[in-house]
Amino acid sequence: MSIQPKSLSDYAKSQINKIQKNKDRYTKETQSFKSGSLSELFKAAEHEPQFLLEPFLREGEATLIYAASGLGKSFYAAGLAVAMASGGEFIGYKAPEPRKVKYIDGEMSVYDLSLRIKAAINDDTNAEALFKNLSISSREAHTDQYNQFPDISDKCFKSKIARELIDEGVEVVIFDNFSTLALSLEDENAAGGFNGTLEILLALKSVGILPILVHHATKAGGTYRGTSKMEAVFSNIIGLHRDKEVDPKKGCGFSIKFDKNRSLHNKLTEVRAVQYQKDDGCWVELESSITKIQVILDALQSLEYVTQEEMAVGLGWGKSTVSKWLNRAYASGDLTEKEKDRLLDLAQQERDRELYEIEDGESDF
């Protein structure tokens, strides 16, 4: 039995009605570059996509979240789901109103999944809206022997997925995660390996459904696994990274870095670190080591400082703090001691050159 959403935007309603009147679109494959006039384009664009979660998730825009295994990407995705379904808040992100959200999980036990949902519930969560608007599809709990759990890499499931989400009135769907929901895909790095999923995501976007795909990072952890073709379809690409300031004993935590963001840019889309403190049952913001390391790198590359002592004065830090973050930069591989010395030497050469030009200019008088 499907639950109708509490409210849908006029745009989403119009798109859903259009598809429901013409479901043959998903059962009979046709190919056509249908033309439309400029007037039709402008009329279709009269509706400005509304935020489902401020400041970065808007109607119909796809989002990719990636992280290394065990880092906490499901905690993060569940937090987004709870905030949007309840019209609440998660680590500073705010949902203007409750939305119908479907969370599709391909690997976790129902117990682990429930822990992640509970970790996102806070004082701003409207429990009534949450239970009404958030639905879960779990592979572990899928006991229907007559209906196969869909494979999001197989475009043959496009009609089934789209029709099911439309019938339920879903406005946001979270796929967690790509590897476990795309079991027929043999090589994630193959150029055409993402084509089936790409078709499904584009079909969902076309009817005003916001798809969020959770994925694994590469072994190095710097980016997502798979072909670069994936980047084109996503309006937001969010990487979760290990952060030295996180204490694993207290709970999961990570730095959040927006590799791509087509929405609002503010402090919530800048690099920051968060951690779930399981004993207190709440999320807290930390001083991100990634941010501090970047400050150190920027200071060195500016060639304004010739010693660490000068850097401390210029940054308003203590000498020990500068040493601490230099050591963290060495440990993370973002900087070597040799490179630091080279940049300080360059800064000294630049300063000497400027002094020489000043002295030379004065001697002309």
Secondary structure as UniProt FT lines:
FT   HELIX           10..20
FT   TURN            21..23
FT   HELIX           24..27
FT   HELIX           38..44
FT   STRAND          51..54
FT   TURN            55..56
FT   STRAND          57..58
FT   TURN            59..60
FT   STRAND          62..67
FT   TURN            69..70
FT   HELIX           73..86
FT   STRAND          89..90
FT   TURN            91..92
FT   STRAND          93..94
FT   STRAND          101..105
FT   HELIX           110..120
FT   TURN            123..124
FT   HELIX           127..133
FT   STRAND          134..138
FT   TURN            139..141
FT   TURN            145..146
FT   TURN            152..153
FT   HELIX           155..157
FT   HELIX           158..168
FT   STRAND          172..176
FT   HELIX           178..181
FT   TURN            183..184
FT   TURN            188..189
FT   TURN            191..194
FT   HELIX           195..206
FT   TURN            207..208
FT   STRAND          210..217
FT   TURN            219..220
FT   HELIX           228..233
FT   STRAND          234..241
FT   TURN            244..245
FT   TURN            248..250
FT   STRAND          253..261
FT   HELIX           267..269
FT   STRAND          272..277
FT   TURN            278..281
FT   STRAND          282..286
FT   HELIX           289..301
FT   TURN            302..303
FT   HELIX           308..315
FT   HELIX           319..332
FT   HELIX           337..363
//
